C-alpha cells in the first residue's frame, strides 16, 4: 500500500468512528411549559388572580378535567438514546387551584418522585361468530361451485345469497 491510500483509509476510519460515536450521544428534550429566562415566578396565594397568572406564566399546559378551577403547568425533560425508550430525567408539575372569585387558593408542586406507574388492562371484547385460521381463510372457497350454476341462485353483495326473483 502506498502512502496516499493509507492516508485515505485512515481518514475514512476516523470519519466512520466519529459518526458511530455521535450516534450514541443522548439527546435531551424539554416538553411542556418553559419558564422565561429560567426563572420560576412566585405565585402568591390570596393575591394573584387568573388574569395576573395568565400575564405572568401564560396559558396553562392543562386545565383540570374534574376540578375546573385548577390549572397545571407541566415541564418534562427526557433523555433519548438511539432507538431505546426515552428516560424521564426531570418532571415538574405546578397545580394552581382558584377559588370561586378567581383568586389563587392553593399552589401544589409535584416532581418525578410523585408519579405512579399505571398498568393497563389488556382485555378484548368478544364478537359473534367464529375465528378462522389463516389456512381456513385461504382454502375456504376451494371446491365450491358458483351459485349461479345451481338453478338461478346468486350470491348478492352483503352476504345475502339465495334465489333472486326477477318479477
C-alpha positions in Angstrom: 0.0 0.0 0.0 1.2 3.4 -0.8 1.1 6.5 1.5 -1.9 8.1 -0.3 -4.1 5.1 0.0 -3.0 4.6 3.7 -4.0 8.2 4.4 -7.4 7.8 2.7 -8.0 4.7 4.7 -7.1 6.5 8.0 -9.4 9.5 7.2 -12.3 7.1 6.3 -11.8 5.2 9.6 -11.7 8.3 11.7 -14.8 9.7 10.0 -16.7 6.4 10.5 -15.6 6.3 14.1 -16.9 9.9 14.7 -20.2 9.1 13.1 -20.6 6.0 15.2 -19.8 7.9 18.4 -22.2 10.7 17.7 -25.0 8.3 17.0 -24.6 7.0 20.7 -24.8 10.5 22.1 -28.0 11.1 24.2 -30.4 13.9 23.2 -32.1 15.9 25.9 -35.5 17.4 25.1 -37.8 19.5 27.2 -41.5 19.2 26.7 -44.3 21.4 28.1 -44.2 24.7 29.8 -40.9 26.6 29.8 -40.1 29.3 32.2 -38.9 32.7 30.8 -35.2 33.2 31.4 -35.1 30.1 33.5 -36.7 31.9 36.5 -39.6 30.4 38.3 -42.0 33.2 39.3 -43.6 33.0 42.7 -47.3 32.6 42.8 -48.9 34.5 45.8 -51.8 32.7 47.4 -54.7 35.1 48.0 -53.1 37.9 45.9 -52.7 36.5 42.4 -55.7 36.0 40.1 -56.4 34.2 36.9 -55.6 37.4 34.9 -52.2 38.0 36.7 -51.2 34.4 36.3 -52.0 34.5 32.6 -49.9 37.7 32.3 -47.0 36.1 34.3 -46.9 32.5 33.2 -49.2 32.4 30.1 -51.7 29.7 29.3 -51.5 26.6 31.4 -50.4 23.2 29.9 -53.7 21.6 31.1 -56.8 22.7 32.9 -58.4 20.3 35.3 -60.9 17.9 33.9 -62.9 17.3 37.1 -61.7 20.4 39.0 -62.4 23.2 36.5 -60.7 25.8 38.8 -57.3 24.1 38.7 -54.6 24.9 36.2 -51.5 22.7 35.6 -48.1 24.0 34.3 -46.1 20.9 33.3 -42.4 20.7 32.4 -40.8 17.4 31.4 -37.1 16.7 30.5 -36.4 13.4 28.7 -33.2 11.8 27.5 -33.4 10.0 24.1 -30.7 7.5 23.3 -30.9 5.9 19.8 -33.8 3.5 19.5 -34.3 3.0 23.2 -37.3 4.1 25.2 -36.9 7.7 26.4 -35.9 8.1 30.1 -37.5 10.9 32.1 -34.8 12.9 33.9 -36.9 15.6 35.5 -40.6 16.5 35.7 -42.2 19.4 37.4 -45.9 20.0 37.7 -47.3 23.1 39.3 -51.0 22.8 40.2 -52.7 26.1 40.9 -56.3 26.0 42.3 -58.5 29.1 42.2 -61.5 29.9 44.5 -64.9 31.0 43.1 -63.8 34.6 42.7 -60.8 33.6 40.5 -58.1 34.2 43.2 -55.3 31.7 43.8 -56.4 29.5 46.7 -53.6 26.8 46.7 -50.4 26.1 44.9 -49.0 22.5 44.9 -45.8 21.3 43.2 -45.1 17.7 42.1 -41.9 16.1 40.7 -40.8 12.7 39.3 -41.0 11.1 42.7 -44.7 11.8 42.9 -45.5 10.0 39.7 -47.0 6.5 39.6 -46.7 3.7 37.1 -50.1 2.8 35.6 -50.7 -0.7 34.4 -53.1 -1.1 31.5 -55.6 -3.9 31.4 -55.4 -5.8 28.1 -59.0 -7.0 27.7 -60.7 -7.8 24.4 -64.4 -7.7 23.6 -65.7 -11.0 22.3 -67.5 -10.8 18.9 -70.1 -13.1 17.4 -69.2 -15.8 15.0 -66.0 -17.9 14.9 -62.5 -17.0 14.2 -61.0 -18.5 11.1 -57.4 -19.6 10.9 -55.2 -18.4 8.1 -55.5 -21.8 6.3 -59.3 -21.7 6.6 -59.4 -18.3 5.1 -57.1 -19.2 2.2 -58.8 -22.5 1.4 -62.3 -21.6 2.4 -63.8 -21.4 -1.1 -61.8 -24.2 -2.7 -64.2 -26.8 -4.2 -67.3 -24.6 -4.0 -69.3 -24.2 -7.2 -70.5 -20.8 -8.3 -74.1 -20.2 -7.1 -75.4 -19.1 -10.5 -74.9 -22.6 -11.8 -77.2 -24.1 -9.2 -80.6 -23.2 -10.6 -80.5 -19.4 -10.9 -79.3 -18.7 -7.3 -77.0 -15.7 -7.0 -74.7 -14.6 -4.2 -75.6 -11.0 -3.6 -73.3 -8.4 -2.1 -73.5 -8.2 1.7 -73.8 -11.9 2.2 -77.5 -12.3 1.2 -77.4 -15.4 -1.0 -80.2 -17.5 -2.4 -82.7 -17.4 -5.2 -83.4 -14.0 -6.7 -86.8 -13.2 -8.2 -87.0 -11.5 -11.5 -90.6 -10.2 -11.4 
